[in-house]
């Protein structure tokens, strides 16, 4: 046995959200109701502890064995609750520590070194922290059951005594057998979802991402590599430069945690805002297993500083005629203004960033768009204000089609074509090309 993926359902009269997991598990009426687990990625089993079933002895032994990796979503909850459960059974939480003559106190909690957390792993990737949202973003086949909240409210929290429920203060399996059967399915599905998340995130090339930035690859090339290989960015979308910088600067990869990065302004709207010094922050080391060693992380930070230093000073915003008006038919994004060799052109941003593999489109010279617009609208010269009053937007279709969507409801489809080199090359350009070819041929002959 090398790994155990687990999930538990519990009862306690203490409010978990208000008191925290330690007070929650210390309550006299605390109880673990269901224990779902999978050994080494195998079939998931659910132990109905509320019905008197028992966890197999080999699994109990593995829970206190640091060489066996225990995985859960928000694993600190499982670790603390199982610590209470094992202690109640009289099982030592740290056999080596408890039997050593120099230690005067027995361990109160299971060693966190033996636990991995898929929630922290999701945070590495910029994914949502909840199990349901992470599964949805990753598009998992087996996702968390939506009935869970109602079932947790029914079985895991005290209830108000009424005449209808016979004055009881707690709902037990016998009070709703159908709901209890569904609750067991919910527990099983949670473990299946955790296994799927673990399997999916384990394929993410974290070390390769760091290696690429250290060896000098640009952020653009790394983003292109991640997106082309299907590695999801934040919330399941494509990676951006900002997201990549944040990921490469995330201390969690080293196994550390910077606490209170965000805070709530008030507890009415519960909106989270970035902490820019309004509240103290705390840096906790070795809070979870590291993926990247500190030397690699520091080398990546130096590489990011070098990239930032090489970045040209941002140019002031410039107004461009067709901003937001030319739409790519392949990916739906508005064309972006680019300037190549002094020539103004319009191109799809997906094509610019990802290449033809992701969007097959062509750059369109600005002068051609203006000329076609003048021919369509019967103008001798292009007028920007008049163009925007007459045209709602333009759809660009590969390879040479433009559809003008006019504000009067009409659509006009026109073809465009680049001018030949014979038309656009000046005598100076031709002479420069001849000289370049002559030098190239002279070099070949000398060899």
VOPAGU-2260 file (C-alpha; in pm, 1 decimal, decimal comma):
REM VOPAGU-2260
SITE   aa  ch    i         X         Y         Z
SITE  UNK   A    0       0,0       0,0       0,0
SITE  UNK   A    1     154,1     328,3    -118,4
SITE  UNK   A    2    -134,2     576,7    -129,3
SITE  UNK   A    3    -481,3     626,7      18,5
SITE  UNK   A    4    -728,8     879,8    -118,7
SITE  UNK   A    5   -1000,4     947,3     136,4
SITE  UNK   A    6   -1301,6    1158,6     225,4
SITE  UNK   A    7   -1506,1    1163,5     545,5
SITE  UNK   A    8   -1852,8    1279,3     647,5
SITE  UNK   A    9   -1884,2    1388,6    1011,3
SITE  UNK   A   10   -2121,9    1518,3    1276,5
SITE  UNK   A   11   -2055,0    1779,6    1545,8
SITE  UNK   A   12   -2271,7    2029,7    1729,1
SITE  UNK   A   13   -1992,2    2288,1    1696,2
SITE  UNK   A   14   -2021,6    2524,1    1398,2
SITE  UNK   A   15   -1725,0    2440,0    1175,1
SITE  UNK   A   16   -1725,9    2776,0     993,3
SITE  UNK   A   17   -1719,0    2976,8    1316,2
SITE  UNK   A   18   -1497,2    2761,7    1540,6
SITE  UNK   A   19   -1255,5    2591,2    1298,9
SITE  UNK   A   20   -1171,2    2225,4    1257,2
SITE  UNK   A   21    -982,6    2180,1    1588,4
SITE  UNK   A   22   -1273,6    2295,1    1808,5
SITE  UNK   A   23   -1511,7    2112,0    1577,8
SITE  UNK   A   24   -1333,1    1779,4    1627,9
SITE  UNK   A   25   -1297,5    1833,7    2005,5
SITE  UNK   A   26   -1674,7    1844,7    2059,2
SITE  UNK   A   27   -1797,2    1561,4    2288,6
SITE  UNK   A   28   -2057,7    1458,2    2031,3
SITE  UNK   A   29   -1812,1    1458,1    1736,8
SITE  UNK   A   30   -1848,4    1149,5    1519,9
SITE  UNK   A   31   -1724,1    1024,9    1183,1
SITE  UNK   A   32   -2027,0     891,7     995,4
SITE  UNK   A   33   -1875,8     772,2     666,2
SITE  UNK   A   34   -1520,9     694,8     559,2
SITE  UNK   A   35   -1469,4     668,6     183,4
SITE  UNK   A   36   -1129,9     556,1      58,1
SITE  UNK   A   37    -933,0     416,5    -233,8
SITE  UNK   A   38    -604,9     228,4    -200,0
SITE  UNK   A   39    -342,0     290,3    -470,8
SITE  UNK   A   40    -603,8     435,5    -705,7
SITE  UNK   A   41    -825,9     127,2    -692,6
SITE  UNK   A   42   -1201,4      96,4    -648,4
SITE  UNK   A   43   -1357,7     330,1    -393,3
SITE  UNK   A   44   -1509,8     176,3     -81,8
SITE  UNK   A   45   -1733,5     340,2     177,7
SITE  UNK   A   46   -1725,0     233,0     541,5
SITE  UNK   A   47   -2058,2     309,6     711,9
SITE  UNK   A   48   -1927,4     383,0    1062,0
SITE  UNK   A   49   -2266,3     512,8    1173,6
SITE  UNK   A   50   -2410,9     168,9    1102,7
SITE  UNK   A   51   -2139,6      -7,0    1301,4
SITE  UNK   A   52   -1901,7    -100,0    1018,1
SITE  UNK   A   53   -1528,5     -76,2    1089,5
SITE  UNK   A   54   -1231,2      50,1     893,7
SITE  UNK   A   55   -1001,6    -240,6     790,8
SITE  UNK   A   56    -698,5    -288,2    1017,3
SITE  UNK   A   57    -449,3    -242,2     732,6
SITE  UNK   A   58    -606,7      96,5     648,2
SITE  UNK   A   59    -590,9     205,8    1013,7
SITE  UNK   A   60    -221,5     111,6    1019,5
SITE  UNK   A   61    -159,9     307,7     698,2
SITE  UNK   A   62    -316,7     621,6     847,0
SITE  UNK   A   63     -34,5     639,9    1104,8
SITE  UNK   A   64     237,5     530,2     860,1
SITE  UNK   A   65     416,6     835,6     715,6
SITE  UNK   A   66     550,3     629,6     424,5
SITE  UNK   A   67     193,5     588,5     296,0
SITE  UNK   A   68      71,7     907,8     127,9
SITE  UNK   A   69    -278,8    1009,7     232,4
SITE  UNK   A   70    -459,7    1240,9     -11,1
SITE  UNK   A   71    -777,9    1442,4      44,0
SITE  UNK   A   72    -935,8    1769,5     -66,6
SITE  UNK   A   73    -865,5    2013,0     219,0
SITE  UNK   A   74    -667,0    1732,8     381,1
SITE  UNK   A   75    -620,8    1920,3     709,5
SITE  UNK   A   76    -987,2    1851,0     790,0
SITE  UNK   A   77    -947,7    1475,3     735,4
SITE  UNK   A   78    -616,9    1470,0     924,3
SITE  UNK   A   79    -752,2    1645,5    1235,8
SITE  UNK   A   80   -1082,0    1454,7    1241,1
SITE  UNK   A   81    -912,6    1118,0    1190,9
SITE  UNK   A   82    -667,0    1209,5    1468,5
SITE  UNK   A   83    -963,5    1241,4    1707,1
SITE  UNK   A   84   -1119,3     917,6    1576,9
SITE  UNK   A   85    -798,8     711,9    1613,2
SITE  UNK   A   86    -728,2     858,0    1957,9
SITE  UNK   A   87   -1075,4     751,9    2073,0
SITE  UNK   A   88    -990,9     398,5    1955,5
SITE  UNK   A   89    -670,0     408,8    2161,3
SITE  UNK   A   90    -447,0     397,4    1853,2
SITE  UNK   A   91    -113,4     581,5    1872,6
SITE  UNK   A   92     -93,9     863,3    1619,2
SITE  UNK   A   93     286,8     847,6    1606,0
SITE  UNK   A   94     410,7     503,8    1720,5
SITE  UNK   A   95     779,8     603,1    1710,3
SITE  UNK   A   96     728,1     924,2    1907,5
SITE  UNK   A   97     492,7     772,2    2161,7
SITE  UNK   A   98     720,4     477,1    2240,9
SITE  UNK   A   99    1043,8     680,0    2259,9
SITE  UNK   A  100    1173,2     724,5    2617,6
SITE  UNK   A  101    1276,4    1087,8    2560,2
SITE  UNK   A  102     926,5    1201,3    2461,0
SITE  UNK   A  103     703,3    1281,5    2756,8
SITE  UNK   A  104     380,9    1349,2    2566,6
SITE  UNK   A  105     195,3    1144,0    2307,7
SITE  UNK   A  106     124,9    1295,0    1965,1
SITE  UNK   A  107    -215,5    1463,4    1947,1
SITE  UNK   A  108    -242,6    1473,9    1568,5
SITE  UNK   A  109    -133,5    1270,0    1268,3
SITE  UNK   A  110     188,6    1390,3    1108,2
SITE  UNK   A  111     104,3    1636,6     823,0
SITE  UNK   A  112     414,5    1518,7     632,6
SITE  UNK   A  113     223,3    1207,5     529,2
SITE  UNK   A  114     -65,8    1403,1     376,5
SITE  UNK   A  115    -117,7    1558,2      33,3
SITE  UNK   A  116    -397,2    1805,3     -42,9
SITE  UNK   A  117    -567,7    1828,9    -384,1
SITE  UNK   A  118    -708,1    2169,2    -283,3
SITE  UNK   A  119    -354,1    2307,7    -243,9
SITE  UNK   A  120    -263,1    2138,0    -569,6
SITE  UNK   A  121    -555,7    2313,8    -740,6
SITE  UNK   A  122    -433,8    2642,9    -591,6
SITE  UNK   A  123     -93,8    2582,3    -757,2
SITE  UNK   A  124    -273,0    2586,0   -1092,5
SITE  UNK   A  125    -489,1    2890,6   -1022,4
SITE  UNK   A  126    -800,1    2669,4   -1015,3
SITE  UNK   A  127   -1100,8    2716,6    -784,7
SITE  UNK   A  128   -1050,3    2575,0    -436,3
SITE  UNK   A  129   -1381,5    2394,8    -390,5
SITE  UNK   A  130   -1401,6    2032,7    -502,8
SITE  UNK   A  131   -1715,5    2096,0    -710,0
SITE  UNK   A  132   -1574,3    2400,0    -892,8
SITE  UNK   A  133   -1238,4    2233,9    -960,3
SITE  UNK   A  134   -1411,9    1930,4   -1110,2
SITE  UNK   A  135   -1634,2    2152,6   -1324,6
SITE  UNK   A  136   -1342,0    2357,7   -1458,7
SITE  UNK   A  137   -1142,0    2046,5   -1543,4
SITE  UNK   A  138   -1446,0    1894,5   -1714,6
SITE  UNK   A  139   -1423,1    1570,6   -1518,6
SITE  UNK   A  140   -1650,5    1284,3   -1614,7
SITE  UNK   A  141   -1720,7    1208,2   -1246,5
SITE  UNK   A  142   -1804,3    1530,7   -1063,0
SITE  UNK   A  143   -1923,1    1607,8    -712,5
SITE  UNK   A  144   -2295,8    1541,1    -662,5
SITE  UNK   A  145   -2501,6    1860,1    -630,2
SITE  UNK   A  146   -2725,6    1713,7    -355,8
SITE  UNK   A  147   -2438,3    1718,6    -108,5
SITE  UNK   A  148   -2517,6    2047,3      68,2
SITE  UNK   A  149   -2870,3    1940,4     162,0
SITE  UNK   A  150   -2749,0    1600,7     282,8
SITE  UNK   A  151   -2472,4    1756,6     494,2
SITE  UNK   A  152   -2722,8    1997,6     645,9
SITE  UNK   A  153   -2952,8    1703,1     726,5
SITE  UNK   A  154   -2707,7    1449,2     872,3
SITE  UNK   A  155   -2401,6    1649,0     979,3
SITE  UNK   A  156   -2559,4    1932,4    1179,9
SITE  UNK   A  157   -2801,5    1945,8    1473,0
SITE  UNK   A  158   -3169,8    1999,7    1387,2
SITE  UNK   A  159   -3441,6    2192,5    1562,1
SITE  UNK   A  160   -3676,1    1970,2    1769,5
SITE  UNK   A  161   -4031,5    1978,0    1633,9
SITE  UNK   A  162   -4351,0    1778,8    1671,2
SITE  UNK   A  163   -4301,1    1648,6    1317,4
SITE  UNK   A  164   -3957,4    1498,8    1392,2
SITE  UNK   A  165   -4055,9    1373,8    1736,2
SITE  UNK   A  166   -3851,7    1633,3    1920,9
SITE  UNK   A  167   -3514,9    1497,7    1807,7
SITE  UNK   A  168   -3213,9    1728,9    1783,9
SITE  UNK   A  169   -3024,4    1521,5    1530,6
SITE  UNK   A  170   -3110,5    1323,8    1216,6
SITE  UNK   A  171   -2975,9     970,3    1198,0
SITE  UNK   A  172   -2965,4     716,0     910,8
SITE  UNK   A  173   -3280,6     541,1    1031,7
SITE  UNK   A  174   -3474,5     867,9    1010,2
SITE  UNK   A  175   -3433,2     884,9     631,2
SITE  UNK   A  176   -3293,1     558,4     480,3
SITE  UNK   A  177   -3325,9     687,7     122,6
SITE  UNK   A  178   -3132,8    1003,7     202,4
SITE  UNK   A  179   -2867,8     798,9     385,6
SITE  UNK   A  180   -2817,5     574,0      80,8
SITE  UNK   A  181   -2773,6     886,7    -133,4
SITE  UNK   A  182   -2531,8    1029,6     125,3
SITE  UNK   A  183   -2315,3     719,2      94,3
SITE  UNK   A  184   -2314,8     762,2    -284,9
SITE  UNK   A  185   -2217,0    1125,4    -233,5
SITE  UNK   A  186   -1922,1    1021,3     -15,2
SITE  UNK   A  187   -1809,7     765,1    -272,9
SITE  UNK   A  188   -1834,4    1017,3    -556,1
SITE  UNK   A  189   -1623,0    1269,3    -362,8
SITE  UNK   A  190   -1336,2    1020,6    -349,1
SITE  UNK   A  191   -1378,6     941,7    -720,3
SITE  UNK   A  192   -1366,9    1314,3    -800,3
SITE  UNK   A  193   -1053,9    1361,3    -588,1
SITE  UNK   A  194    -885,8    1071,9    -771,8
SITE  UNK   A  195    -972,5    1230,5   -1108,3
SITE  UNK   A  196    -838,6    1569,5    -998,3
SITE  UNK   A  197    -519,1    1409,9    -867,5
SITE  UNK   A  198    -473,2    1219,6   -1193,3
SITE  UNK   A  199    -535,1    1530,0   -1405,9
SITE  UNK   A  200    -317,1    1768,5   -1204,9
SITE  UNK   A  201     -32,3    1516,7   -1177,2
SITE  UNK   A  202      13,5    1552,1   -1554,3
SITE  UNK   A  203      71,9    1927,3   -1530,7
SITE  UNK   A  204     440,3    1992,6   -1615,1
SITE  UNK   A  205     530,5    2221,9   -1323,2
SITE  UNK   A  206     902,6    2141,4   -1324,3
SITE  UNK   A  207     923,5    2178,8   -1702,9
SITE  UNK   A  208     751,1    2518,7   -1677,9
SITE  UNK   A  209    1015,0    2639,2   -1431,1
SITE  UNK   A  210    1297,3    2485,4   -1635,4
SITE  UNK   A  211    1187,9    2670,1   -1948,6
SITE  UNK   A  212    1182,9    3014,3   -1787,2
SITE  UNK   A  213    1521,9    2951,1   -1621,5
SITE  UNK   A  214    1686,1    2853,2   -1950,2
SITE  UNK   A  215    1569,5    3181,6   -2104,2
SITE  UNK   A  216    1246,0    3100,3   -2286,9
SITE  UNK   A  217    1011,6    3396,5   -2324,1
SITE  UNK   A  218     680,1    3401,6   -2140,1
SITE  UNK   A  219     502,7    3406,1   -2476,6
SITE  UNK   A  220     673,4    3084,6   -2589,8
SITE  UNK   A  221     592,9    2910,8   -2258,8
SITE  UNK   A  222     227,9    3020,3   -2282,8
SITE  UNK   A  223     212,8    2889,4   -2638,6
SITE  UNK   A  224     362,2    2556,4   -2527,4
SITE  UNK   A  225     115,9    2521,8   -2236,1
SITE  UNK   A  226    -189,3    2608,6   -2444,1
SITE  UNK   A  227     -91,9    2389,9   -2738,8
SITE  UNK   A  228     -48,8    2088,4   -2510,9
SITE  UNK   A  229    -389,2    2134,6   -2349,0
SITE  UNK   A  230    -269,1    2244,4   -2004,1
SITE  UNK   A  231    -548,0    2458,0   -1858,9
SITE  UNK   A  232    -485,9    2794,5   -1701,5
SITE  UNK   A  233    -691,0    2967,4   -1434,1
SITE  UNK   A  234   -1056,6    2857,8   -1426,8
SITE  UNK   A  235   -1000,5    2624,3   -1718,4
SITE  UNK   A  236    -910,2    2893,3   -1972,5
SITE  UNK   A  237    -596,2    2959,1   -2171,7
SITE  UNK   A  238    -282,8    3087,9   -2004,7
SITE  UNK   A  239    -196,1    3457,6   -2010,5
SITE  UNK   A  240     128,5    3635,2   -1925,4
SITE  UNK   A  241     -13,5    3760,2   -1595,0
SITE  UNK   A  242    -128,9    3413,6   -1491,3
SITE  UNK   A  243     207,4    3261,3   -1582,5
SITE  UNK   A  244     398,2    3522,6   -1382,6
SITE  UNK   A  245     171,5    3458,1   -1082,9
SITE  UNK   A  246     221,7    3082,6   -1110,2
SITE  UNK   A  247     600,4    3110,1   -1137,5
SITE  UNK   A  248     601,4    3342,0    -833,9
SITE  UNK   A  249     374,9    3119,5    -621,0
SITE  UNK   A  250     555,1    3020,8    -300,9
SITE  UNK   A  251     326,2    2718,8    -262,7
SITE  UNK   A  252     541,0    2529,2    -514,4
SITE  UNK   A  253     819,2    2532,6    -251,0
SITE  UNK   A  254     586,7    2392,2      13,6
SITE  UNK   A  255     537,9    2728,0     188,1
SITE  UNK   A  256     228,9    2949,0     228,2
SITE  UNK   A  257     191,9    3324,7     245,3
SITE  UNK   A  258    -120,3    3371,7     456,9
SITE  UNK   A  259    -377,6    3650,0     425,7
SITE  UNK   A  260    -302,4    3747,4      66,6
SITE  UNK   A  261    -665,0    3855,2      51,9
SITE  UNK   A  262    -916,8    3975,8     306,1
SITE  UNK   A  263   -1284,6    4063,6     330,4
SITE  UNK   A  264   -1371,5    4432,9     360,8
SITE  UNK   A  265   -1686,2    4343,8     552,6
SITE  UNK   A  266   -1888,5    4033,5     628,1
SITE  UNK   A  267   -2203,4    4153,6     457,3
SITE  UNK   A  268   -2106,2    4134,1      92,1
SITE  UNK   A  269   -1806,9    3905,0     179,7
SITE  UNK   A  270   -1607,2    4041,3    -112,1
SITE  UNK   A  271   -1239,9    3936,2    -116,1
SITE  UNK   A  272    -986,4    4205,7    -204,3
SITE  UNK   A  273    -605,1    4186,6    -239,1
SITE  UNK   A  274    -409,4    4267,3      76,9
SITE  UNK   A  275    -168,1    4549,5     -11,3
SITE  UNK   A  276     -55,5    4606,2     346,9
SITE  UNK   A  277    -388,9    4686,4     507,2
SITE  UNK   A  278    -352,5    4373,2     725,5
SITE  UNK   A  279     -44,8    4177,8     836,2
SITE  UNK   A  280      63,6    3877,1     632,7
SITE  UNK   A  281     225,0    3561,4     769,0
SITE  UNK   A  282     475,5    3338,5     591,1
SITE  UNK   A  283     439,9    2974,3     699,0
SITE  UNK   A  284     711,4    2729,6     591,1
SITE  UNK   A  285     673,9    2360,4     509,5
SITE  UNK   A  286     295,2    2367,9     522,5
SITE  UNK   A  287     268,3    2099,2     252,4
SITE  UNK   A  288     493,6    1885,0      27,5
SITE  UNK   A  289     709,5    2087,6    -212,0
SITE  UNK   A  290     715,3    2039,0    -589,1
SITE  UNK   A  291    1001,2    2282,5    -662,1
SITE  UNK   A  292    1312,2    2321,7    -448,0
SITE  UNK   A  293    1406,1    2668,8    -325,3
SITE  UNK   A  294    1713,1    2701,6    -550,2
SITE  UNK   A  295    1500,7    2638,7    -861,8
SITE  UNK   A  296    1234,5    2881,5    -740,5
SITE  UNK   A  297    1490,9    3158,5    -677,7
SITE  UNK   A  298    1646,6    3099,7   -1020,9
SITE  UNK   A  299    1301,8    3141,5   -1176,1
SITE  UNK   A  300    1249,8    3470,9    -988,4
SITE  UNK   A  301    1581,4    3601,5   -1124,4
SITE  UNK   A  302    1475,6    3499,3   -1475,8
SITE  UNK   A  303    1144,7    3684,4   -1433,1
SITE  UNK   A  304    1331,2    3996,1   -1315,3
SITE  UNK   A  305    1556,4    3974,3   -1621,2
SITE  UNK   A  306    1252,0    3943,3   -1851,0
SITE  UNK   A  307    1092,5    4245,2   -1682,3
SITE  UNK   A  308    1412,3    4449,4   -1723,5
SITE  UNK   A  309    1425,3    4367,8   -2096,0
SITE  UNK   A  310    1063,5    4469,3   -2152,5
SITE  UNK   A  311    1045,3    4791,3   -2356,1
SITE  UNK   A  312     879,6    5094,5   -2205,0
SITE  UNK   A  313     508,8    5091,6   -2280,0
SITE  UNK   A  314     414,4    5323,5   -2559,7
SITE  UNK   A  315     134,8    5574,4   -2500,9
SITE  UNK   A  316    -203,9    5460,3   -2621,4
SITE  UNK   A  317    -260,4    5527,6   -2988,8
SITE  UNK   A  318    -594,2    5554,5   -3160,8
SITE  UNK   A  319    -645,0    5309,9   -3449,7
SITE  UNK   A  320    -921,5    5325,4   -3704,8
SITE  UNK   A  321   -1057,6    4969,3   -3697,5
SITE  UNK   A  322   -1015,8    4883,1   -3327,1
SITE  UNK   A  323   -1295,0    4645,0   -3223,2
SITE  UNK   A  324   -1453,8    4647,9   -3569,1
SITE  UNK   A  325   -1287,4    4355,7   -3751,1
SITE  UNK   A  326   -1390,3    4015,4   -3612,7
SITE  UNK   A  327   -1215,1    3685,5   -3688,7
SITE  UNK   A  328   -1465,6    3427,4   -3815,6
SITE  UNK   A  329   -1248,5    3138,7   -3691,0
SITE  UNK   A  330   -1207,8    3228,1   -3320,9
SITE  UNK   A  331   -1443,5    3524,6   -3273,3
SITE  UNK   A  332   -1179,6    3766,3   -3145,2
SITE  UNK   A  333   -1143,0    4125,7   -3269,0
SITE  UNK   A  334    -842,1    4187,8   -3490,2
SITE  UNK   A  335    -545,9    4371,4   -3340,9
SITE  UNK   A  336    -340,3    4650,0   -3494,3
SITE  UNK   A  337      18,7    4551,9   -3576,1
SITE  UNK   A  338     298,5    4733,7   -3753,4
SITE  UNK   A  339     549,1    4532,7   -3957,4
SITE  UNK   A  340     837,3    4704,9   -4135,1
SITE  UNK   A  341     651,1    5035,8   -4116,6
SITE  UNK   A  342     334,3    4889,6   -4267,6
SITE  UNK   A  343       4,0    4904,9   -4075,5
SITE  UNK   A  344    -180,4    4574,3   -4068,1
SITE  UNK   A  345    -466,1    4404,3   -3882,7
SITE  UNK   A  346    -433,0    4048,5   -3751,6
SITE  UNK   A  347    -616,1    3802,1   -3528,8
SITE  UNK   A  348    -460,4    3793,9   -3175,9
SITE  UNK   A  349    -499,6    3414,4   -3160,5
SITE  UNK   A  350    -298,6    3383,2   -3480,7
SITE  UNK   A  351     -34,6    3621,5   -3343,0
SITE  UNK   A  352       0,8    3435,1   -3010,3
SITE  UNK   A  353     -69,1    3073,3   -3107,8
SITE  UNK   A  354      -3,4    3049,9   -3479,5
SITE  UNK   A  355    -196,4    2876,1   -3758,6
SITE  UNK   A  356    -251,9    2562,0   -3551,8
SITE  UNK   A  357    -508,8    2753,0   -3344,2
SITE  UNK   A  358    -641,7    3009,8   -3593,6
SITE  UNK   A  359    -596,7    3003,6   -3966,7
SITE  UNK   A  360    -620,8    3365,5   -4070,7
SITE  UNK   A  361    -422,3    3626,2   -4259,6
SITE  UNK   A  362    -292,1    3970,6   -4174,6
SITE  UNK   A  363    -479,0    4235,2   -4373,0
SITE  UNK   A  364    -302,3    4556,5   -4477,5
SITE  UNK   A  365    -488,8    4857,8   -4343,7
SITE  UNK   A  366    -473,8    5038,7   -4676,9
SITE  UNK   A  367    -657,8    4748,1   -4844,4
SITE  UNK   A  368    -942,4    4761,6   -4590,5
SITE  UNK   A  369    -971,8    5136,4   -4643,6
SITE  UNK   A  370    -969,3    5100,9   -5022,9
SITE  UNK   A  371   -1238,2    4827,2   -5019,8
SITE  UNK   A  372   -1452,7    5037,7   -4784,6
SITE  UNK   A  373   -1424,7    5336,6   -5017,0
SITE  UNK   A  374   -1524,0    5124,0   -5319,4
SITE  UNK   A  375   -1820,4    4978,1   -5127,9
SITE  UNK   A  376   -1950,2    5310,6   -4996,3
SITE  UNK   A  377   -1872,1    5513,7   -5308,8
SITE  UNK   A  378   -1615,0    5746,3   -5151,8
SITE  UNK   A  379   -1312,3    5908,3   -5311,4
SITE  UNK   A  380   -1122,7    5907,0   -4979,9
SITE  UNK   A  381   -1164,3    5725,0   -4648,1
SITE  UNK   A  382   -1353,2    5901,8   -4368,4
SITE  UNK   A  383   -1328,5    5732,5   -4027,5
SITE  UNK   A  384   -1636,5    5894,7   -3869,6
SITE  UNK   A  385   -1850,9    5826,7   -4175,1
SITE  UNK   A  386   -1724,7    5466,0   -4182,7
SITE  UNK   A  387   -1829,6    5403,1   -3822,5
SITE  UNK   A  388   -2170,7    5555,3   -3888,7
SITE  UNK   A  389   -2223,1    5331,7   -4193,9
SITE  UNK   A  390   -2059,6    5004,1   -4080,0
SITE  UNK   A  391   -2135,9    4811,0   -3760,2
SITE  UNK   A  392   -1849,5    4562,1   -3795,6
SITE  UNK   A  393   -1652,9    4356,0   -4047,2
SITE  UNK   A  394   -1611,2    3976,5   -4041,5
SITE  UNK   A  395   -1279,2    3844,9   -4176,3
SITE  UNK   A  396   -1299,5    3497,4   -4333,6
SITE  UNK   A  397    -994,5    3298,4   -4439,5
SITE  UNK   A  398    -830,5    3345,3   -4679,9
SITE  UNK   A  399    -941,3    3668,8   -4854,6
SITE  UNK   A  400   -1303,7    3744,6   -4770,0
SITE  UNK   A  401   -1444,7    4044,5   -4581,8
SITE  UNK   A  402   -1814,7    4073,7   -4493,2
SITE  UNK   A  403   -1921,4    4431,3   -4415,7
SITE  UNK   A  404   -2221,9    4440,5   -4179,6
SITE  UNK   A  405   -2383,5    4774,1   -4253,1
SITE  UNK   A  406   -2598,9    4959,5   -4001,9
SITE  UNK   A  407   -2892,5    4963,3   -4244,0
SITE  UNK   A  408   -2909,5    4582,3   -4214,8
SITE  UNK   A  409   -2732,1    4495,4   -4540,8
SITE  UNK   A  410   -2432,3    4260,5   -4563,7
SITE  UNK   A  411   -2177,0    4298,5   -4841,0
SITE  UNK   A  412   -1922,6    4022,7   -4909,5
SITE  UNK   A  413   -1605,0    4132,8   -5083,7
SITE  UNK   A  414   -1270,3    3974,7   -5169,1
SITE  UNK   A  415    -934,6    4133,9   -5102,7
SITE  UNK   A  416    -590,1    4056,8   -5242,8
SITE  UNK   A  417    -239,2    4172,5   -5156,1
SITE  UNK   A  418     -66,3    4371,8   -5423,3
SITE  UNK   A  419     212,8    4188,3   -5602,3
SITE  UNK   A  420     575,4    4265,0   -5525,2
SITE  UNK   A  421     606,7    4428,0   -5865,3
SITE  UNK   A  422     351,1    4687,4   -5757,8
SITE  UNK   A  423     484,8    4769,1   -5414,0
SITE  UNK   A  424     864,1    4734,0   -5446,6
SITE  UNK   A  425    1048,2    5062,2   -5498,1
SITE  UNK   A  426    1373,4    5079,8   -5700,4
SITE  UNK   A  427    1566,6    5118,5   -5373,1
SITE  UNK   A  428    1406,7    4801,2   -5232,6
SITE  UNK   A  429    1491,5    4608,1   -5548,8
SITE  UNK   A  430    1853,5    4724,5   -5540,7
SITE  UNK   A  431    1884,0    4627,5   -5172,1
SITE  UNK   A  432    1751,2    4278,4   -5249,1
SITE  UNK   A  433    1994,1    4236,2   -5540,6
SITE  UNK   A  434    2288,1    4338,2   -5320,8
SITE  UNK   A  435    2184,7    4091,5   -5051,0
SITE  UNK   A  436    2157,6    3808,4   -5304,9
SITE  UNK   A  437    2495,9    3903,1   -5454,3
SITE  UNK   A  438    2668,2    3886,9   -5111,7
SITE  UNK   A  439    2504,8    3551,4   -5042,8
SITE  UNK   A  440    2626,5    3406,7   -5372,4
SITE  UNK   A  441    2978,2    3547,0   -5321,1
SITE  UNK   A  442    2993,0    3371,3   -4983,6
SITE  UNK   A  443    2892,4    3038,5   -5137,8
SITE  UNK   A  444    3150,0    3069,3   -5418,3
SITE  UNK   A  445    3430,8    3151,8   -5174,2
SITE  UNK   A  446    3358,6    2826,9   -4983,2
